[in-house]
Amino acid sequence: MISVTTDPLDVTAHEAAVSVPQAGAVVSFAGVVRDHDHGRGVESLTYEAHPSAEDVLREVVEEIAADPDVYAISVSHRHGPLKIGDVALAAAVSTAHRAAAFAACARLVDTVKQRLPIWKHQVFTDGTDEWVNCP
């Protein structure tokens, strides 16, 4: 499961997608929209995705999947308007052992955040706003 979508993300579905019989560990991550950023209250936000975003996401998955310890990967990023509490990034990785699963999932999330061409428009509770290049 790899997608850049406007649909709500289900972390449990990502975990199920990587659950294979040989996996002794499944680690997941939910990047959730929070109500603050750098000391300012966040009212709402919208993610804008470049048309190549899903291709970049696939490239990242291929890189992480090249690790022989990784059995399966599932990752999705939302775009469009999101509310506080919505999942913006869902990821899951399976491996034989927990240390490898934690390391691979962290590497996946960090690489996605570095390279995915998605921009965040935040509206703050004080009426100001800002655009942030997510990578």
C-alpha positions as a LaTeX table, in Angstrom:
\begin{tabular}{lrrr}
\hline
Residue & $x$ (\AA) & $y$ (\AA) & $z$ (\AA) \\
\hline
Met1 & 0.00 & 0.00 & 0.00 \\
Ile2 & 1.62 & 3.21 & $-1.24$ \\
Ser3 & $-0.48$ & 6.31 & $-1.87$ \\
Val4 & $-0.76$ & 10.06 & $-1.87$ \\
Thr5 & $-4.46$ & 10.61 & $-1.37$ \\
Thr6 & $-7.21$ & 12.91 & $-0.19$ \\
Asp7 & $-8.88$ & 9.97 & 1.58 \\
Pro8 & $-8.59$ & 9.53 & 5.37 \\
Leu9 & $-5.69$ & 7.28 & 6.37 \\
Asp10 & $-6.09$ & 4.11 & 8.45 \\
Val11 & $-2.95$ & 3.08 & 10.33 \\
Thr12 & $-4.48$ & $-0.30$ & 11.17 \\
Ala13 & $-4.91$ & $-1.02$ & 7.45 \\
His14 & $-1.24$ & $-0.15$ & 6.90 \\
Glu15 & $-0.24$ & $-2.56$ & 9.68 \\
Ala16 & $-2.40$ & $-5.30$ & 8.16 \\
Ala17 & $-0.81$ & $-4.69$ & 4.75 \\
Val18 & 2.67 & $-5.53$ & 6.11 \\
Ser19 & 1.67 & $-8.41$ & 8.39 \\
Val20 & 3.25 & $-11.47$ & 6.86 \\
Pro21 & 3.81 & $-14.90$ & 8.47 \\
Gln22 & 7.60 & $-14.52$ & 8.78 \\
Ala23 & 7.36 & $-11.13$ & 10.51 \\
Gly24 & 8.01 & $-11.08$ & 14.22 \\
Ala25 & 7.67 & $-7.30$ & 14.38 \\
Val26 & 5.37 & $-4.72$ & 12.85 \\
Val27 & 6.09 & $-1.09$ & 13.66 \\
Ser28 & 3.74 & 1.67 & 12.59 \\
Phe29 & 3.74 & 5.44 & 12.67 \\
Ala30 & 0.90 & 7.95 & 12.55 \\
Gly31 & 1.80 & 11.55 & 11.80 \\
Val32 & $-1.17$ & 13.40 & 13.30 \\
Val33 & $-2.21$ & 17.01 & 12.73 \\
Arg34 & $-1.62$ & 18.83 & 16.01 \\
Asp35 & $-3.19$ & 22.01 & 17.36 \\
His36 & 0.08 & 23.96 & 17.63 \\
Asp37 & 3.34 & 24.63 & 15.81 \\
His38 & 6.34 & 26.50 & 17.21 \\
Gly39 & 4.32 & 28.00 & 20.05 \\
Arg40 & 1.39 & 29.14 & 17.91 \\
Gly41 & $-2.09$ & 27.63 & 17.88 \\
Val42 & $-3.04$ & 25.93 & 14.62 \\
Glu43 & $-6.63$ & 26.29 & 13.45 \\
Ser44 & $-6.40$ & 24.30 & 10.21 \\
Leu45 & $-4.03$ & 23.14 & 7.53 \\
Thr46 & $-3.98$ & 22.02 & 3.94 \\
Tyr47 & $-1.36$ & 19.88 & 2.23 \\
Glu48 & $-0.59$ & 20.49 & $-1.45$ \\
Ala49 & 1.08 & 17.60 & $-3.29$ \\
His50 & 3.19 & 17.87 & $-6.43$ \\
Pro51 & 1.98 & 15.50 & $-9.20$ \\
Ser52 & 5.20 & 13.48 & $-8.77$ \\
Ala53 & 4.61 & 12.88 & $-5.04$ \\
Glu54 & 3.40 & 9.29 & $-5.39$ \\
Asp55 & 6.34 & 8.41 & $-7.66$ \\
Val56 & 8.75 & 9.86 & $-5.09$ \\
Leu57 & 6.99 & 7.87 & $-2.36$ \\
Arg58 & 7.47 & 4.67 & $-4.40$ \\
Glu59 & 11.18 & 5.46 & $-4.84$ \\
Val60 & 11.58 & 5.90 & $-1.08$ \\
Val61 & 9.80 & 2.60 & $-0.44$ \\
Glu62 & 12.06 & 0.82 & $-2.94$ \\
Glu63 & 15.14 & 2.19 & $-1.15$ \\
Ile64 & 13.95 & 1.08 & 2.30 \\
Ala65 & 12.73 & $-2.27$ & 0.94 \\
Ala66 & 16.24 & $-2.98$ & $-0.37$ \\
Asp67 & 17.24 & $-3.67$ & 3.24 \\
Pro68 & 17.23 & $-7.47$ & 3.53 \\
Asp69 & 15.76 & $-7.23$ & 7.05 \\
Val70 & 12.59 & $-5.55$ & 5.72 \\
Tyr71 & 9.75 & $-7.86$ & 4.72 \\
Ala72 & 7.05 & $-5.35$ & 3.80 \\
Ile73 & 6.33 & $-1.61$ & 3.78 \\
Ser74 & 3.13 & 0.40 & 3.60 \\
Val75 & 3.04 & 4.21 & 3.55 \\
Ser76 & 0.57 & 6.93 & 2.60 \\
His77 & 0.44 & 10.71 & 2.85 \\
Arg78 & $-2.72$ & 12.77 & 2.71 \\
His79 & $-3.19$ & 16.02 & 0.89 \\
Gly80 & $-6.02$ & 18.50 & 0.84 \\
Pro81 & $-7.64$ & 20.09 & 3.90 \\
Leu82 & $-7.08$ & 18.24 & 7.19 \\
Lys83 & $-8.47$ & 18.79 & 10.66 \\
Ile84 & $-6.72$ & 18.68 & 14.01 \\
Gly85 & $-6.36$ & 14.99 & 14.92 \\
Asp86 & $-6.39$ & 13.71 & 11.32 \\
Val87 & $-3.61$ & 11.34 & 10.24 \\
Ala88 & $-1.46$ & 13.05 & 7.61 \\
Leu89 & 1.18 & 10.31 & 7.29 \\
Ala90 & 0.65 & 6.60 & 7.93 \\
Ala91 & 3.50 & 4.12 & 7.73 \\
Ala92 & 4.15 & 0.51 & 8.71 \\
Val93 & 7.11 & $-1.83$ & 8.33 \\
Ser94 & 7.55 & $-5.51$ & 9.12 \\
Thr95 & 10.75 & $-7.41$ & 9.88 \\
Ala96 & 11.77 & $-10.49$ & 11.84 \\
His97 & 12.81 & $-8.53$ & 14.95 \\
Arg98 & 11.74 & $-5.32$ & 16.68 \\
Ala99 & 15.03 & $-3.40$ & 16.49 \\
Ala100 & 15.15 & $-3.72$ & 12.71 \\
Ala101 & 11.45 & $-2.79$ & 12.43 \\
Phe102 & 11.86 & 0.36 & 14.55 \\
Ala103 & 14.97 & 1.38 & 12.61 \\
Ala104 & 13.36 & 0.77 & 9.21 \\
Cys105 & 10.17 & 2.63 & 10.12 \\
Ala106 & 12.15 & 5.60 & 11.44 \\
Arg107 & 14.25 & 5.62 & 8.26 \\
Leu108 & 11.08 & 5.45 & 6.16 \\
Val109 & 9.38 & 8.35 & 7.94 \\
Asp110 & 12.53 & 10.51 & 7.96 \\
Thr111 & 13.18 & 9.90 & 4.25 \\
Val112 & 9.56 & 10.61 & 3.32 \\
Lys113 & 9.66 & 13.88 & 5.26 \\
Gln114 & 12.95 & 14.84 & 3.57 \\
Arg115 & 12.01 & 14.05 & 0.00 \\
Leu116 & 8.27 & 14.01 & $-0.56$ \\
Pro117 & 7.21 & 17.09 & $-2.58$ \\
Ile118 & 4.36 & 18.20 & $-0.34$ \\
Trp119 & 3.75 & 21.68 & 1.06 \\
Lys120 & 1.76 & 22.54 & 4.15 \\
His121 & $-0.38$ & 25.67 & 4.46 \\
Gln122 & $-1.10$ & 26.37 & 8.12 \\
Val123 & $-3.69$ & 28.81 & 9.39 \\
Phe124 & $-3.04$ & 29.91 & 12.94 \\
Thr125 & $-5.56$ & 30.84 & 15.61 \\
Asp126 & $-4.30$ & 34.46 & 15.53 \\
Gly127 & $-5.40$ & 34.76 & 11.87 \\
Thr128 & $-1.91$ & 34.54 & 10.36 \\
Asp129 & $-0.81$ & 31.76 & 8.03 \\
Glu130 & 2.33 & 30.25 & 6.54 \\
Trp131 & 3.45 & 27.82 & 3.86 \\
Val132 & 5.99 & 25.18 & 4.85 \\
Asn133 & 7.92 & 22.98 & 2.44 \\
Cys134 & 7.57 & 19.63 & 4.17 \\
Pro135 & 10.78 & 18.03 & 2.81 \\
\hline
\end{tabular}
